[in-house]
């Protein structure tokens, strides 16, 4: 059982972290608030534009939801915020934050609207779905299972085949030795080798 004093310390620490994150977010954008609405996370790097569109109900508040993203680990955007941080002069590729307030009854509609709008403007979306909290919402980024050892081996094999295929195409001629031209085992081995190279094309 966790001692009560430790629980209080953990709660106090969590509240202190949230308070500091609120200050950071408000320094970045003083218009952020704790009403319901749609929030926008955008960043640019090497000519690519990225966006995440989210919603927060009036009972939770946009600023509170953004603070949850900053300490969360469950969503792609949470991890991206940890990796790229918030925008600043010293961190120009960090995430910028904006919001628009709407009543709860309009959140699904407006989230879907802004996801489509940002996609049409060339942003690569970090959203998993086309928005909305109801059942049957359409997915835009498949939630893929974790890649395991076999997936890594398969990807490594494909990469190696692509590299070898490229080197052969540019610099080499590959053929059977003259004494093996009519050897069925050698012919099968050569066909197998060509098949491996095809994986990289």
Phi, psi and omega in degrees: 000135182281129179300146181300322181298321178293321179298316179297320179297318180295320178295317179297319179296315180298319179292323179293320178296316179297318180298319179293320178295323176299316179298316180299314181295319181289331173294321180290319180212099182296348181276353177297147182212176181253033171266174177284155177159198181251136176241152186234126172246124181225149174207158177228142178204130178052038178083357179260143179247134181237148179212151170225129179246128180226171178230153175219130179288160180304324183292336180259307179096142183298312183298319178297318180296320178296321177298323178296320177299321183294335180249357184280167177225000190270341182243156179303319182294326177302312182292323179293323176296323178291322182286311187263346179063182177276157180295143170201173177299324179279345181229071186292347179262010178284174183281129170267156186228135175219171179203160172221135182271137178216155174291156182306325183294343182256357190298312181300313181300314184287326176298315178297320179300312184287328175299314179293321180297312181293324176298320181291339179269008174092011178280138171275116187278139176261008176284149177273328182235174177279015175096170181092151182254355184282174178290154175074018180291146185280136179272142175245330174241111182303138174277103186272145175293156180301138179282134181252190183302313183296323177298319179296317178297316180297319180292321178297319179297317180295318179296317179296317179299320179296317180295314181295317180300318180295317179298315180297314181301323185272329193229345191231161168240125182246126179207166178289149174298148184302324181285351181251004185303325184254009179274119184297323179295317179294321179296317178295320179297320180293319177296321178296318179299316179295324177296320177298318179295326180298332179298334182266356182275000000 
